[in-house]
Amino acid sequence: MSNRIWNFSAGPAVLPESVLEEAAQNLLSLGDTGVGICEHSHRGKPFVAVADEAESLCREIADIPDNYRVLFLQGGASLQFGMVPMNFLAKDQTADYLVTGAWARKALKEAKRFGNAHVACNSENANFNYIPSEMNYSDAPRYVHYASNNTIYGTQFRTEPTGFSSDAFLVRDASSEIFSRPIDIAKHGIIYAGAQKNLGPSGVTLVIIRDDLVEAGSHELTSMLQYRTHAGANSMFNTPPTSGIYLMMLVFRWIKEHGGLTGMQTRNEDKAGRLYEYLDNSSLFQATAEQDSRSLMNVTFVTGDADRDAAFISQAEAKGFSALKGHRSVGGMRASIYNAFPAEGVDALIEFMKEFEASA
Ligand SMILES: Cc1ncc(COP(=O)(O)O)c(C=O)c1O
């Protein structure tokens, strides 16, 4: 139908085409209201129905227990890097951080502004190409923070970290893998994710937070920075990102129609599996992440020669494979193949890589 190309962007990233088509129609008029989705008041019935459906679908697909709140906030995952410690970490308390990538390190930096931040593991010595198996937790952390998928380095936790004091709650930055596989909400106190990879456009942040933590946060902060403010106002304390929440609602419908989170996992294992299999058998390209830490969302690889990498990226671009350049801090290539990225695009990339390899 269109001139769309294969978009491997790490975020904002590809969205399901059916979602975009439906959104395009509703930009002019949401249903038969005669008013476009961006033009509706957030207090009016049509948008409130959208927000209610977004929340209930989110709860349904992720099987979110009743004692958790679902919030649609702003400020991206980066604001959560600060909001978590400013609400929960007093000057004399310690929080543990699993430093498995640049985003996790940024979260650590924000925590240090408010209290003690203890590094429970750090894989920087190997350019973050693995998830450490040994953790060195502090004795009584207030919480333990991790980023479950490391967007830049293409690594992903297989399971939630364990072994820390049972008094601590687990905080997960799930930005680059949210709803790409089933998630055990009850093991966490807070889960947050910027929407722009797996859930919708940038500008809306999904936060799933346990009830007791909504109440336990600091009362000293300005209202916008307290979770209780947003929980108390059903994420409508101020004007929410209405069009982003609408798109998220459409993406949740799409996830449900495609088998929910187990359907997403099957789809993602299949796509990433094909690409890693090719990489493992290639005599030109190599995957950079250690095998047992590989991400299903961001597949990072190199040829081992920076000039050849650059030639590959530019030839790929010319053939309609966009945004394959690795993050500026690591170089090489990165194929981000989030939920909505089609399997045909992965196959087309593999074919192109084979051609490039044959001509190299
Ligand atoms: C794992 C992870 N955490 C946090 C962020 C920052 O997100 P935002 O731009 O929404 O603040 C990103 C952005 O790519 C990310 O990949």
The ligand as a Gaussian input file, in Angstrom:
#p B3LYP/6-31G(d) Opt

LIG

0 1
 C       16.537000       0.757000      28.322000
 C       16.242000       2.221000      28.171000
 N       15.991000       2.960000      29.264000
 C       15.733000       4.270000      29.184000
 C       15.730000       4.938000      27.979000
 C       15.436000       6.396000      27.937000
 O       14.128000       6.548000      27.567000
 P       13.427000       7.966000      27.331000
 O       14.029000       8.534000      26.100000
 O       11.990000       7.580000      27.209000
 O       13.693000       8.810000      28.532000
 C       15.969000       4.218000      26.807000
 C       15.945000       4.888000      25.489000
 O       16.277000       4.338000      24.461000
 C       16.232000       2.831000      26.912000
 O       16.493000       2.111000      25.808000

